[in-house]
Every structure is written in structure tokens, then in C-alpha cells.
Amino acid sequence: MPEDRINYDKMRPPKKDGKATQVHFHVTVMGIDSINENSMTYAADIFFAQTWKDHRLRLPENMTSEYRLLDLDWLKHLWRPDSFFKNAKQVTFQTMTIPNHYVWLFHDTKIQYMVKLTLKLSCAMNFAIYPHDTQECKLQMESLSHTTEELVFEWDPDVPLAVDESIELPQQDIIRNYTSDCTQVYSTGNFTCLEVVFTLKRRLGYYVFHTYIPTCLIVIMSWVSFWIKPEIAPARVTLGVTSLLTLFTQQAKSQASLPPVSYIKTIDIFMSSCTVFVFMVLIEYAVVNIILGDGSGGEAAKGPNKPEPKPSKATELAIKESRRFLLGEPPKPAGPTPAQIRRNRALMVDRVSRYVFPTSFALLNGIYWFSFRKYL
């Protein structure tokens, strides 16, 4: 400590020649996990190092080595940067087996303070193209009370950031990480700020096997009704309704881990399109049923109290048939009944649907995956 401790103000940065105090930062990221889309947070284990020079200090006379490890109680008497994690929701100091922080004093009055922390940080996410999205999660460090006229944060010129290459996330890939400056202008002045940015790209494997493939199979299953006879109404209706309810359940499951956002997501477009296809299968059977009519025709079309034909007409018909038989004329071929005509039309609708629905669904998938090919 200085000989004149009364003039040493631990609340005032050690400005030399009127210049702002420079503090160099180094961050070592040992782990990233617990990425929660619903709360838009993630957790990180880091080593956080700050280095600055305090020309007001007096080196100990018995200091012979390059640096000296100071007792942590010295932090109560020395000035140290008032940095805080701007987007942190929770900060935990590691204390096992001893408090994981230390202070080094170097020959040139440089002080290095390093601490191991577990941080729970907020990460603003956008799910417009979920699950093909790429998110940027930040770790921001800002000065609490000193403006840029007194204190400036800078990254370590040699190794500003080190990220453990063995970090493995269940659903994301860290495709990029870099350091940046996030100094902002407030009404009270400019406060220095540094940030680490992690670019996380979502993996599609989980969603392909648990969302896309099952959904497509449900839609294909609903097409089985095109091969079921139109007269078997319970089978066709049950198959369509079951497919529709299963799709609703699948869609709710895909949204369970996401916050309720007001914009439409990519997966919403896909799931809604599949739902429309299954709903159209039910509409197709309604059209077939309308074309088919009651399916009776012939005698069933006659009411129970319909009077018998008049004898004169029956006699006239018998005379015509007898004359045709005596003259050797071939009998007129019996044409299809109205019920048969309607049934043939209904079957034709089913035959056309067997080709239209699969072709349209294949076209939908082609457009969907071609549009998002660059995110694969």
C-alpha cells in the first residue's frame, strides 16, 4: 500500500497523466449448458480475469519473484474495476474446496484478478425459422459507475477469449464465437462494455425423427381411406378423425418447449399444412358421400305406400315384349341404374384422390425443404 494511505482512494480509478484507466479482460469458457428456449436463458462456467495497473501502489521490499500472490483480504483495500455482467440473471462463486479466486501483483504494479464463476445469462432468441434457427447468445461485461472518461475496458491483446473445444450441446452446435465492444450511451454518460458472442446453430436430427417423419406418416396414414369402400362410413370417418387428433397432439408437443410468441414459426407452417391435408381427406369423403347419395335406387327408392302400376300399363308392356319375342328382335340391354352411376362417380373421386393427394404433399415437402436448404 502507499505510504500515505489517507490519500489513497479505493473508489477512484488510478488515472495516470489524466488518462482513463485501462482494464484488460480475458475469458476462458469451460462449459455451456442448460439452454432453455422457454425462459430464453443459458448457463456458462467461466474463468474471468481482469488486469490493470495501479501506479499508486508500493511494491514490497522482499518481492524477488516476477509476481506475488496476495491474500484475498487485500481486495477490500485496493481499487478494483466495478465490472458486472450486464445480462446475468444469477452469478455463483465457486467455493470448493477453497474460494476460487486469487490476486497477483507483478513488478510493474500490474494487478491480475481471476475468479471462477457459474453464470445464468439471458439470451434474446428469435424463433421465426424454428427449428432451422441460429441464435446469438452474449456474455456482456459493463462498468457500473465509471464512465469512459475514467475507465475503459479492453480485451487482452494476446488471448482475449478461450473456449473449450470439448463443449458438446445436445441440440446446438457452436459454429462461431468472437469478442466485441458493446459500449452504449446512457443519459448519465458513456459506460464501457465488452461482450463475448456465441453463435449457436440448431441441429435438425431430433426434429427430423421426432416431428417431421411422424407427422408425414400420419398424413400418409389418412390416405388409406381412399382404398376403403365408400359404403363403410365408420372406418373412413374414424381413420380421418384419428389422424386429425393425432396431428393436433403432435403439434402441441412440438410447441411445448417454446415460449408463446405472437409470430408464425416455420414449424407452424409445416404442421398446419399437414393438418389441412388430413382435414381435406375428411372433406373428400363428405363429397364422395354426397355423390353416392343414399345408395338405394331401384325398389328401395319407392316409398312404402307407393301404388302398384295400373293394369293397363302392365298389359301394354306385356304386349310389347310378346311382339318383340315373336318378331325375333333382340332384347334391349338393361342400362346401369342411377345408384350404380352415382357409385361409379364416387369411386372415380377416390381414384383421382389417390394420385392428387400424394402428389400435392410431395410438392409441399419439396418446396419446404428447398426453401430452407441453406439452413440444413
C-alpha positions as CSV (number, residue, x, y, z in Angstrom):
1,M,0.0,0.0,0.0
2,P,1.2,3.6,-0.5
3,E,3.0,5.2,2.4
4,D,0.2,7.9,2.6
5,R,-2.8,5.7,2.9
6,I,-5.1,8.7,3.6
7,N,-4.7,9.9,0.1
8,Y,-5.3,6.5,-1.5
9,D,-8.9,6.4,-2.6
10,K,-10.0,2.9,-3.4
11,M,-13.2,4.2,-5.0
12,R,-11.2,6.3,-7.6
13,P,-9.5,4.6,-10.6
14,P,-5.8,5.0,-10.8
15,K,-5.7,7.6,-13.6
16,K,-2.2,8.3,-14.7
17,D,-1.5,11.6,-16.5
18,G,-5.2,12.3,-16.7
19,K,-5.8,9.3,-19.0
20,A,-8.6,6.8,-18.4
21,T,-7.6,3.6,-16.6
22,Q,-7.4,0.6,-18.9
23,V,-8.5,-2.8,-17.8
24,H,-7.8,-5.8,-19.9
25,F,-10.2,-8.7,-19.9
26,H,-9.7,-12.4,-20.5
27,V,-12.5,-15.0,-20.5
28,T,-12.0,-18.8,-20.6
29,V,-15.2,-20.6,-21.2
30,M,-15.1,-24.1,-19.8
31,G,-18.7,-25.1,-20.4
32,I,-22.1,-24.0,-21.8
33,D,-25.3,-25.9,-21.0
34,S,-28.9,-25.6,-19.8
35,I,-30.0,-23.7,-22.9
36,N,-33.7,-23.1,-22.2
37,E,-35.8,-21.7,-25.0
38,N,-38.8,-21.2,-22.9
39,S,-37.1,-18.8,-20.4
40,M,-34.5,-17.7,-23.0
41,T,-31.5,-18.4,-20.8
42,Y,-28.3,-20.4,-20.8
43,A,-25.7,-21.3,-18.3
44,A,-21.9,-20.9,-18.6
45,D,-18.9,-21.9,-16.5
46,I,-16.0,-19.4,-17.0
47,F,-12.7,-18.2,-15.7
48,F,-12.9,-14.4,-15.6
49,A,-9.6,-12.4,-15.5
50,Q,-9.1,-8.6,-15.1
51,T,-5.7,-6.9,-15.4
52,W,-4.9,-3.3,-14.6
53,K,-2.0,-1.1,-13.3
54,D,-2.2,0.9,-10.2
55,H,0.8,3.3,-10.1
56,R,-0.2,4.4,-6.6
57,L,0.9,1.1,-5.0
58,R,4.3,0.4,-3.4
59,L,6.0,-2.9,-4.1
60,P,7.1,-4.9,-1.1
61,E,10.8,-4.8,-0.4
62,N,11.1,-8.6,-0.1
63,M,9.5,-9.2,-3.6
64,T,12.1,-11.1,-5.6
65,S,10.0,-13.2,-7.9
66,E,8.2,-11.9,-11.1
67,Y,4.9,-11.8,-9.2
68,R,3.5,-12.3,-5.8
69,L,0.2,-13.9,-4.8
70,L,-1.7,-11.6,-2.5
71,D,-4.1,-12.5,0.2
72,L,-7.8,-12.1,-0.8
73,D,-8.3,-9.6,2.1
74,W,-6.3,-7.1,0.1
75,L,-9.2,-6.7,-2.3
76,K,-11.0,-4.8,0.5
77,H,-8.3,-2.2,0.5
78,L,-7.3,-2.0,-3.2
79,W,-9.2,-0.3,-6.1
80,R,-10.6,-2.9,-8.5
81,P,-12.9,-2.5,-11.6
82,D,-16.6,-2.2,-10.9
83,S,-17.5,-4.6,-13.7
84,F,-20.7,-6.5,-13.7
85,F,-22.4,-9.0,-16.0
86,K,-25.0,-7.0,-17.8
87,N,-27.2,-9.8,-19.0
88,A,-26.7,-12.1,-16.0
89,K,-29.7,-13.4,-14.0
90,Q,-27.7,-15.3,-11.5
91,V,-24.0,-15.4,-10.6
92,T,-22.5,-18.2,-8.4
93,F,-18.9,-18.0,-7.0
94,Q,-17.2,-21.4,-6.7
95,T,-16.0,-22.1,-3.2
96,M,-14.9,-25.7,-3.3
97,T,-12.5,-26.6,-1.9
98,I,-11.4,-23.0,-1.3
99,P,-12.8,-19.8,-2.8
100,N,-11.9,-20.0,-6.5
101,H,-10.4,-16.5,-7.0
102,Y,-6.9,-15.0,-6.5
103,V,-4.9,-11.8,-6.9
104,W,-1.5,-11.5,-8.5
105,L,0.8,-8.5,-8.1
106,F,3.6,-8.0,-10.7
107,H,6.8,-6.0,-10.6
108,D,5.3,-3.2,-12.8
109,T,2.5,-2.6,-10.3
110,K,0.2,-4.6,-12.6
111,I,-2.6,-6.5,-10.8
112,Q,-4.4,-9.5,-12.1
113,Y,-7.6,-10.7,-10.5
114,M,-9.1,-14.0,-11.7
115,V,-12.2,-15.8,-10.5
116,K,-14.2,-18.9,-11.5
117,L,-17.9,-18.2,-11.9
118,T,-21.1,-20.1,-12.9
119,L,-23.4,-17.7,-14.8
120,K,-27.1,-17.9,-15.7
121,L,-27.4,-15.5,-18.6
122,S,-30.3,-14.2,-20.6
123,C,-30.3,-14.7,-24.4
124,A,-32.7,-12.9,-26.7
125,M,-33.9,-15.5,-29.2
126,N,-36.0,-15.3,-32.3
127,F,-37.9,-18.4,-33.4
128,A,-39.2,-17.2,-36.8
129,I,-37.5,-20.0,-38.7
130,Y,-37.5,-22.6,-35.8
131,P,-36.2,-25.4,-35.9
132,H,-33.8,-24.1,-38.6
133,D,-32.8,-21.2,-36.5
134,T,-29.4,-19.9,-35.5
135,Q,-29.2,-17.9,-32.2
136,E,-26.6,-15.5,-30.9
137,C,-26.1,-15.6,-27.1
138,K,-24.0,-13.0,-25.4
139,L,-21.9,-12.6,-22.3
140,Q,-21.7,-8.8,-21.6
141,M,-19.5,-7.1,-19.0
142,E,-20.0,-3.4,-18.3
143,S,-18.8,-0.8,-15.8
144,L,-21.3,0.0,-13.1
145,S,-20.4,3.6,-12.1
146,H,-17.4,4.8,-14.1
147,T,-17.8,6.5,-17.5
148,T,-15.3,6.1,-20.3
149,E,-13.5,9.3,-19.2
150,E,-12.3,7.4,-16.1
151,L,-12.4,3.7,-17.1
152,V,-12.1,1.8,-20.3
153,F,-12.4,-2.0,-20.8
154,E,-10.3,-3.6,-23.4
155,W,-9.7,-7.2,-24.5
156,D,-6.4,-8.9,-23.7
157,P,-4.2,-8.3,-26.7
158,D,-2.7,-11.8,-26.6
159,V,-5.5,-14.2,-25.7
160,P,-8.9,-12.4,-25.2
161,L,-11.1,-15.5,-25.4
162,A,-10.5,-19.2,-25.0
163,V,-13.4,-21.7,-25.5
164,D,-13.0,-25.3,-24.6
165,E,-13.2,-27.4,-27.8
166,S,-14.8,-30.3,-26.0
167,I,-18.0,-28.4,-25.3
168,E,-20.9,-30.6,-26.6
169,L,-24.5,-29.4,-26.6
170,P,-27.5,-31.7,-27.1
171,Q,-29.4,-29.7,-29.7
172,Q,-27.0,-26.9,-30.8
173,D,-23.6,-26.6,-32.4
174,I,-21.3,-23.7,-31.5
175,I,-20.3,-22.6,-35.0
176,R,-18.6,-19.4,-34.0
177,N,-17.5,-17.3,-31.0
178,Y,-15.9,-13.9,-31.0
179,T,-15.4,-10.8,-28.9
180,S,-16.9,-7.4,-29.4
181,D,-17.4,-4.0,-27.9
182,C,-20.9,-3.1,-26.6
183,T,-20.3,0.4,-25.2
184,Q,-23.5,2.3,-25.0
185,V,-24.6,5.9,-24.5
186,Y,-26.8,6.4,-21.5
187,S,-28.4,9.6,-20.1
188,T,-25.7,9.7,-17.4
189,G,-22.8,9.2,-19.8
190,N,-20.9,6.5,-21.8
191,F,-20.1,3.3,-19.9
192,T,-17.6,1.0,-21.3
193,C,-18.7,-2.5,-22.1
194,L,-17.3,-5.7,-23.7
195,E,-19.1,-8.8,-24.8
196,V,-18.5,-12.4,-25.9
197,V,-20.8,-13.7,-28.6
198,F,-21.7,-17.3,-29.2
199,T,-23.4,-18.3,-32.4
200,L,-25.5,-21.5,-31.9
201,K,-26.9,-23.4,-34.8
202,R,-29.7,-25.9,-34.0
203,R,-29.3,-29.5,-35.0
204,L,-32.2,-31.0,-37.0
205,G,-31.7,-34.6,-36.2
206,Y,-34.0,-34.6,-33.2
207,Y,-36.8,-32.8,-35.1
208,V,-36.5,-35.0,-38.2
209,F,-37.0,-38.2,-36.2
210,H,-39.5,-36.9,-33.7
211,T,-41.5,-34.3,-35.6
212,Y,-41.2,-34.3,-39.4
213,I,-41.2,-38.1,-40.1
214,P,-44.0,-39.0,-37.6
215,T,-46.1,-36.1,-39.0
216,C,-45.6,-37.2,-42.6
217,L,-46.5,-40.8,-41.7
218,I,-49.8,-39.6,-40.0
219,V,-50.7,-37.7,-43.2
220,I,-49.9,-40.8,-45.3
221,M,-52.0,-43.0,-43.0
222,S,-55.0,-40.8,-43.6
223,W,-54.8,-41.6,-47.3
224,V,-55.7,-45.3,-46.6
225,S,-59.4,-44.2,-46.6
226,F,-59.2,-43.8,-50.4
227,W,-58.9,-47.6,-50.7
228,I,-61.8,-48.2,-48.3
229,K,-65.3,-48.7,-49.9
230,P,-67.4,-45.5,-49.7
231,E,-70.2,-47.5,-48.1
232,I,-68.1,-48.3,-45.0
233,A,-68.6,-44.9,-43.4
234,P,-67.4,-45.8,-39.8
235,A,-64.0,-46.9,-41.0
236,R,-63.3,-43.9,-43.2
237,V,-64.6,-41.3,-40.7
238,T,-62.7,-42.9,-37.8
239,L,-59.5,-43.0,-39.7
240,G,-59.7,-39.4,-40.7
241,V,-60.7,-38.1,-37.2
242,T,-58.0,-40.2,-35.5
243,S,-55.3,-38.8,-37.9
244,L,-56.5,-35.3,-37.3
245,L,-56.5,-35.6,-33.5
246,T,-53.0,-37.2,-33.6
247,L,-51.7,-34.3,-35.6
248,F,-53.1,-31.8,-33.0
249,T,-51.2,-33.8,-30.3
250,Q,-48.0,-33.8,-32.4
251,Q,-48.3,-30.1,-33.0
252,A,-48.8,-29.3,-29.3
253,K,-45.8,-31.5,-28.4
254,S,-43.6,-29.6,-30.8
255,Q,-44.5,-26.3,-29.2
256,A,-44.1,-27.4,-25.6
257,S,-40.5,-26.2,-25.2
258,L,-41.1,-22.8,-26.8
259,P,-42.5,-19.6,-25.3
260,P,-45.8,-18.4,-26.7
261,V,-44.8,-16.0,-29.4
262,S,-47.1,-13.8,-31.5
263,Y,-45.4,-14.5,-34.9
264,I,-45.7,-17.6,-37.1
265,K,-42.8,-20.1,-36.9
266,T,-41.6,-22.3,-39.7
267,I,-42.7,-25.4,-37.9
268,D,-46.2,-23.9,-37.6
269,I,-46.4,-23.6,-41.3
270,F,-45.4,-27.2,-41.8
271,M,-47.7,-28.6,-39.1
272,S,-50.6,-26.5,-40.3
273,S,-50.2,-27.6,-43.9
274,C,-50.2,-31.3,-42.8
275,T,-53.3,-30.6,-40.7
276,V,-55.0,-29.1,-43.8
277,F,-54.1,-32.3,-45.8
278,V,-55.7,-34.6,-43.2
279,F,-58.8,-32.3,-43.0
280,M,-59.2,-32.4,-46.8
281,V,-59.3,-36.2,-46.6
282,L,-62.4,-35.8,-44.4
283,I,-63.9,-33.2,-46.8
284,E,-63.1,-35.6,-49.7
285,Y,-65.2,-38.3,-48.1
286,A,-68.0,-35.8,-47.5
287,V,-68.0,-35.1,-51.2
288,V,-68.0,-38.8,-52.0
289,N,-70.9,-39.4,-49.7
290,I,-72.9,-36.6,-51.3
291,I,-72.2,-38.1,-54.8
292,L,-73.1,-41.5,-53.6
293,G,-76.5,-40.4,-52.2
294,D,-78.5,-42.8,-50.1
295,G,-77.3,-45.7,-52.3
296,S,-80.7,-47.2,-52.6
297,G,-82.1,-46.7,-56.1
298,G,-84.4,-49.3,-57.7
299,E,-87.1,-50.7,-55.4
300,A,-85.7,-49.1,-52.3
301,A,-86.3,-45.7,-53.8
302,K,-90.0,-46.4,-53.8
303,G,-92.0,-45.3,-50.8
304,P,-93.7,-47.9,-48.7
305,N,-97.1,-46.7,-49.8
306,K,-96.4,-46.3,-53.5
307,P,-99.3,-47.7,-55.6
308,E,-98.8,-50.6,-57.9
309,P,-98.7,-49.9,-61.7
310,K,-102.0,-49.7,-63.4
311,P,-103.1,-52.9,-65.1
312,S,-103.4,-51.2,-68.5
313,K,-99.7,-50.2,-68.5
314,A,-98.7,-53.7,-67.4
315,T,-100.8,-55.2,-70.1
316,E,-99.3,-52.8,-72.7
317,L,-95.8,-53.8,-71.5
318,A,-96.5,-57.5,-71.8
319,I,-97.9,-57.0,-75.4
320,K,-94.7,-55.1,-76.4
321,E,-92.5,-57.9,-75.0
322,S,-94.5,-60.6,-76.7
323,R,-94.4,-58.8,-80.1
324,R,-90.6,-58.4,-79.8
325,F,-90.3,-62.1,-79.0
326,L,-92.5,-63.2,-81.9
327,L,-90.6,-61.0,-84.4
328,G,-87.3,-62.2,-83.2
329,E,-86.0,-58.8,-82.1
330,P,-83.1,-59.0,-79.5
331,P,-84.0,-57.6,-76.1
332,K,-82.8,-54.2,-75.3
333,P,-79.8,-54.3,-73.0
334,A,-80.5,-53.1,-69.5
335,G,-78.6,-49.9,-68.7
336,P,-76.9,-49.0,-65.4
337,T,-79.2,-47.9,-62.6
338,P,-78.9,-44.4,-61.1
339,A,-77.4,-45.9,-58.0
340,Q,-74.7,-47.6,-60.0
341,I,-73.9,-44.4,-61.8
342,R,-73.6,-42.5,-58.6
343,R,-71.4,-45.1,-57.1
344,N,-69.1,-45.1,-60.1
345,R,-68.7,-41.4,-59.8
346,A,-67.9,-41.7,-56.1
347,L,-65.3,-44.3,-56.9
348,M,-63.8,-42.1,-59.5
349,V,-63.3,-39.3,-57.0
350,D,-61.5,-41.8,-54.7
351,R,-59.3,-42.9,-57.6
352,V,-58.3,-39.3,-58.5
353,S,-57.6,-38.5,-54.8
354,R,-55.2,-41.5,-54.7
355,Y,-52.9,-39.5,-57.0
356,V,-53.7,-35.9,-56.3
357,F,-53.1,-36.0,-52.5
358,P,-49.7,-37.7,-52.6
359,T,-48.5,-35.6,-55.5
360,S,-49.6,-32.4,-53.7
361,F,-48.0,-33.5,-50.4
362,A,-44.7,-34.4,-52.1
363,L,-44.7,-31.0,-53.8
364,L,-45.3,-29.3,-50.4
365,N,-42.3,-31.1,-48.9
366,G,-40.2,-30.3,-51.9
367,I,-40.9,-26.6,-51.7
368,Y,-40.4,-26.6,-47.9
369,W,-37.0,-28.3,-47.8
370,F,-35.8,-26.5,-50.9
371,S,-36.6,-23.1,-49.3
372,F,-34.7,-24.0,-46.1
373,R,-31.8,-25.9,-47.8
374,K,-29.2,-23.3,-46.7
375,Y,-30.1,-23.9,-43.0
376,L,-29.6,-27.7,-43.2
